[in-house]
Amino acid sequence: MKIVKEQFAEFDGKVVTSYTMINKNGMEVTTIDYGCIITKILVPDREGIVENVVLGFDTLSEYQKYSPYFGAIIGRHAGRIANAEFELDGVNYHLAKNNNGNHLHGGLEGFDKVIWDTEVVEEEEATSLVFHYLSKDGEEGYPGNLKMKVTYTLNNQNELQLSYEGVSDKKTVVNVTNHAYFNLSGNLKRDTLNHTLTLKSDQFLELDEELIPTGKILSVENTAFDFRAGRRLIDGTVSNDPQNVLAGKGYDHPFLLNDNNNKEIHLFDEESGRGLIIETNQPAVVLYAGTQLEDNFSIRGVKSKKYLGLCLETQGLPDSLNHPQFPSAILEKDEVYHSITTFKFTN
Ligand code: GLA
């Protein structure tokens, strides 16, 4: 398999490099070492026309100016942490406040805004990019020196695997994900409201007005949150369910997955014939329907707007530190955190 390496930008006296992995079907995945951002994924539609299916930019300055986490790795802790604080073994930790007095997506300079060291691993049937970053004790308020390793692997079955590993020298919290915004229409021809999503999920988390989990777990039954038999994203925009309304007419919610590594998430665009199957070892997926996407910038010539892309962020539950009934995000000293997600593209 092929890999193309190019200079993308300069930042902080360092070079930002882009890497494009290309498989034998002509599928391409481009990433940069700044934030491990996936800038492009080119996949064929049902006619074989190869187009880009993620929101991204061609310059670093646009990422720094406009990007709401397009394609980036999110950490140390994805999602919101209420009042930017939590307690661990009797110690109160105060995190960076970057969202209405709350902590969001790792803080002011999270994993999405740093340059990672990169290694290329080439094999016959797959290519990998291995990114390393040391998140220092106290960074954004989190305890422990956390050594992170993120591996993106593309194979000839049109599968992109994302593997996240971390080890800390102190007890800490870790909940990492990727924040790709998908749009399967190709080169952003249409918004995502006619995409169909199928989710193996019976339950989702209730959110408050600040989009923080209340602690209540709700059933999807008889709501616009029931994606079990497939549902178009547009349903969330016309629903009167207070949960859809508070998310800005749509979705910004964690869903608990009934199953793992078994086609639990399926996104499909009927018009192009492109599909995306996501499998993970994580307990939840946050469906963010792009409800806060602003329209004051363009994305490779297409004006940004609400619902232009949607995120399927596989992860642990947000704010679990403040809800003991949720699966825990605590990582013990020297324990290995390992989260895996695979994106398989079909046409
Ligand atoms: C997440 C959050 C959203 C929003 C986006 C970024 O997915 O849940 O509320 O902050 O990131 O704009």
Boltz pocket constraint, residues with backbone or C-beta under 6 A from the ligand:
constraints:
  - pocket:
      binder: B
      contacts: [[A, 68], [A, 69], [A, 79], [A, 104], [A, 211], [A, 252], [A, 286], [A, 288], [A, 292], [A, 311]]
      max_distance: 6.0
